[in-house]
């Protein structure tokens, strides 16, 4: 038995094949633009967070390098006649800007038979927003070598030092080797750095000095 195919009216075919209206196109474009804006803002926020994290990590790395260098020289500090340990309490712009100078046996000899000593006179100080280190290596060489200056960090807000005295068993703000017979038992270093957003952060290092009997 044959079935006769029924043809649809021409108007119905045309209606089924019609395109999008202008309103539908505008709605579609608006949705796509909204999605693109959301994705762009999400990526921008992610990259901004990554930049901030990298900046903070870089600041922390610089602080740790400074504190590590100071700690290495402090543990090798020596009592030396004529070159006393001097730790002075100071301020700049209302913030700590302490000064510390001492003799350390951290100088590396350039040769086994060279007429030089391993003693170095070092000085740490805050100059404005910089932490600087001055060093006079080979302390008793003739002629007297020139002092070397290094900028250890920028963006320094505060540089504070405290010293632990064994006699009263207390922390003090200054240490005058001209009137004290020995070195402090420990040194507390507080270094405050700021970033591009003017957000200060303080990094702390505790350094224990070896006991010296002579």
C-alpha positions as a printed NumPy array, in Angstrom:
array([[  0.   ,   0.   ,   0.   ],
       [  1.442,   3.29 ,  -0.992],
       [  1.602,   6.192,   1.365],
       [  1.361,   9.563,  -0.197],
       [  3.783,  12.141,   1.056],
       [  2.129,  15.281,   2.207],
       [  3.973,  18.437,   1.33 ],
       [  4.196,  21.24 ,   3.867],
       [  2.859,  24.597,   2.921],
       [  5.456,  26.999,   1.549],
       [  4.863,  29.495,   4.374],
       [  5.693,  26.856,   6.998],
       [  8.992,  25.967,   5.265],
       [  9.979,  29.594,   5.115],
       [  9.142,  30.054,   8.811],
       [ 11.298,  27.076,   9.791],
       [ 14.267,  28.358,   7.798],
       [ 14.21 ,  31.963,   9.042],
       [ 17.395,  33.42 ,  10.715],
       [ 17.888,  35.136,  14.066],
       [ 16.103,  38.345,  14.709],
       [ 18.008,  41.543,  15.526],
       [ 16.941,  41.279,  19.165],
       [ 18.29 ,  37.728,  19.447],
       [ 21.595,  38.779,  17.881],
       [ 21.945,  41.669,  20.337],
       [ 21.199,  39.406,  23.31 ],
       [ 23.765,  36.855,  22.113],
       [ 26.437,  39.517,  21.594],
       [ 25.7  ,  40.978,  25.042],
       [ 26.075,  37.583,  26.716],
       [ 29.367,  36.94 ,  24.925],
       [ 30.658,  40.392,  25.879],
       [ 29.707,  39.779,  29.525],
       [ 31.479,  36.413,  29.546],
       [ 34.567,  37.945,  27.929],
       [ 34.615,  40.73 ,  30.543],
       [ 34.364,  38.221,  33.394],
       [ 37.198,  36.094,  31.967],
       [ 39.388,  39.175,  31.388],
       [ 38.826,  40.458,  34.923],
       [ 39.565,  37.019,  36.316],
       [ 42.875,  36.796,  34.454],
       [ 43.81 ,  40.378,  35.407],
       [ 43.096,  39.658,  39.065],
       [ 45.101,  36.431,  38.924],
       [ 48.107,  38.132,  37.322],
       [ 47.899,  40.981,  39.84 ],
       [ 47.93 ,  38.511,  42.727],
       [ 50.9  ,  36.696,  41.198],
       [ 52.77 ,  40.003,  40.836],
       [ 52.09 ,  40.883,  44.483],
       [ 53.229,  37.46 ,  45.659],
       [ 56.411,  37.709,  43.575],
       [ 57.102,  41.197,  44.976],
       [ 56.657,  40.021,  48.568],
       [ 58.839,  36.972,  47.948],
       [ 61.553,  39.179,  46.467],
       [ 61.43 ,  41.495,  49.465],
       [ 61.631,  38.533,  51.856],
       [ 64.574,  37.12 ,  49.903],
       [ 66.491,  40.408,  50.179],
       [ 65.758,  40.623,  53.904],
       [ 66.962,  37.072,  54.502],
       [ 70.154,  37.718,  52.567],
       [ 70.875,  40.808,  54.696],
       [ 70.11 ,  39.059,  57.973],
       [ 72.104,  35.998,  56.944],
       [ 75.153,  38.066,  56.08 ],
       [ 75.009,  39.915,  59.378],
       [ 74.544,  36.665,  61.297],
       [ 77.555,  35.059,  59.581],
       [ 79.782,  37.962,  60.6  ],
       [ 78.352,  38.247,  64.101],
       [ 79.058,  34.621,  65.009],
       [ 82.683,  35.292,  64.05 ],
       [ 82.923,  38.522,  66.053],
       [ 86.107,  38.933,  68.106],
       [ 87.223,  41.04 ,  71.017],
       [ 90.032,  43.144,  69.659],
       [ 92.072,  45.705,  71.529],
       [ 91.783,  49.093,  69.913],
       [ 88.71 ,  48.081,  67.926],
       [ 85.84 ,  47.826,  70.403],
       [ 82.333,  46.606,  69.72 ],
       [ 80.057,  49.653,  69.444],
       [ 76.3  ,  49.404,  69.163],
       [ 74.524,  52.773,  69.171],
       [ 70.814,  53.44 ,  69.384],
       [ 69.693,  56.017,  66.791],
       [ 66.652,  57.249,  64.886],
       [ 65.856,  58.721,  61.481],
       [ 62.417,  60.17 ,  60.719],
       [ 61.143,  58.768,  63.993],
       [ 62.145,  55.195,  63.091],
       [ 65.036,  53.071,  64.416],
       [ 68.306,  53.588,  62.549],
       [ 70.837,  51.845,  64.78 ],
       [ 74.567,  51.647,  64.102],
       [ 76.725,  48.612,  64.801],
       [ 80.463,  48.206,  64.317],
       [ 82.679,  45.301,  65.403],
       [ 85.625,  43.142,  64.365],
       [ 84.917,  39.841,  62.651],
       [ 87.289,  37.1  ,  61.574],
       [ 85.331,  36.624,  58.362],
       [ 87.933,  37.939,  55.925],
       [ 89.11 ,  35.3  ,  53.473],
       [ 92.814,  35.373,  52.8  ],
       [ 93.856,  35.831,  49.198],
       [ 96.798,  33.462,  49.602],
       [ 98.32 ,  31.159,  52.258],
       [101.553,  33.14 ,  52.56 ],
       [100.201,  36.635,  52.085],
       [100.986,  39.188,  54.837],
       [ 97.376,  39.67 ,  55.888],
       [ 94.973,  38.913,  58.7  ],
       [ 91.508,  37.407,  58.638],
       [ 90.165,  40.264,  60.794],
       [ 87.732,  42.735,  59.248],
       [ 86.227,  45.826,  60.8  ],
       [ 82.576,  46.008,  59.702],
       [ 79.901,  48.628,  60.235],
       [ 76.174,  48.32 ,  59.563],
       [ 73.944,  51.383,  59.404],
       [ 70.732,  52.684,  57.928],
       [ 71.206,  55.652,  55.625],
       [ 67.812,  57.021,  54.678],
       [ 65.992,  54.129,  53.029],
       [ 69.135,  52.046,  52.518],
       [ 70.902,  49.469,  54.645],
       [ 74.629,  49.848,  54.036],
       [ 77.66 ,  47.857,  55.113],
       [ 81.137,  49.327,  55.423],
       [ 84.096,  46.971,  55.743],
       [ 87.823,  47.417,  56.17 ],
       [ 89.357,  44.007,  55.467],
       [ 92.845,  42.893,  56.454],
       [ 92.625,  45.097,  59.508],
       [ 96.333,  45.553,  60.279],
       [ 97.676,  45.699,  56.739],
       [100.047,  48.463,  55.667],
       [ 99.184,  50.639,  53.936],
       [ 95.715,  50.712,  55.474],
       [ 93.216,  49.384,  52.897],
       [ 90.3  ,  51.537,  51.843],
       [ 86.897,  50.841,  53.35 ],
       [ 84.479,  48.991,  51.112],
       [ 80.84 ,  50.069,  50.95 ],
       [ 77.93 ,  47.837,  49.943],
       [ 74.245,  48.633,  49.699],
       [ 72.503,  45.59 ,  51.096],
       [ 68.872,  46.663,  50.77 ],
       [ 66.647,  49.507,  49.625],
       [ 63.229,  50.482,  50.894],
       [ 64.405,  50.224,  54.506],
       [ 61.971,  51.728,  57.019],
       [ 63.676,  50.706,  60.264],
       [ 66.84 ,  48.974,  61.459],
       [ 66.775,  48.038,  65.132],
       [ 69.333,  46.111,  67.195],
       [ 69.232,  44.826,  70.758],
       [ 71.918,  43.095,  72.809],
       [ 71.628,  40.477,  75.53 ],
       [ 73.781,  41.16 ,  78.57 ],
       [ 74.723,  38.094,  80.632],
       [ 75.241,  40.008,  83.895],
       [ 71.74 ,  41.392,  84.493],
       [ 70.29 ,  38.763,  82.1  ],
       [ 68.424,  41.421,  80.148],
       [ 68.119,  42.934,  76.672],
       [ 69.587,  46.41 ,  76.252],
       [ 69.48 ,  48.91 ,  73.384],
       [ 73.183,  49.845,  73.245],
       [ 76.544,  48.158,  73.725],
       [ 79.686,  50.158,  74.419],
       [ 82.804,  48.011,  74.181],
       [ 84.874,  50.837,  75.653],
       [ 83.316,  50.293,  79.073],
       [ 82.27 ,  46.642,  78.81 ],
       [ 84.766,  43.837,  79.12 ],
       [ 83.167,  41.352,  76.743],
       [ 80.749,  40.878,  73.884],
       [ 76.984,  40.471,  74.181],
       [ 75.651,  36.945,  74.541],
       [ 73.222,  37.445,  71.664],
       [ 72.025,  40.034,  69.193],
       [ 68.457,  40.636,  68.05 ],
       [ 68.174,  42.137,  64.548],
       [ 64.938,  43.695,  63.31 ],
       [ 64.911,  44.864,  59.693],
       [ 61.779,  46.534,  58.336],
       [ 61.345,  46.844,  54.574],
       [ 58.534,  48.393,  52.551],
       [ 57.214,  47.493,  49.11 ],
       [ 55.761,  49.488,  46.233],
       [ 52.445,  49.735,  48.114],
       [ 54.172,  51.284,  51.165],
       [ 53.36 ,  48.23 ,  53.255],
       [ 56.093,  47.681,  55.879],
       [ 57.111,  44.236,  57.019],
       [ 59.609,  43.41 ,  59.754],
       [ 62.029,  40.485,  59.527],
       [ 63.728,  39.224,  62.676],
       [ 66.943,  37.281,  63.286],
       [ 68.375,  36.037,  66.596],
       [ 72.128,  35.512,  66.664],
       [ 73.909,  33.789,  69.54 ],
       [ 77.574,  34.746,  69.931],
       [ 80.15 ,  32.213,  71.106],
       [ 81.604,  32.707,  74.554],
       [ 85.132,  34.171,  74.431],
       [ 87.434,  33.735,  77.385],
       [ 90.232,  35.951,  76.217]])
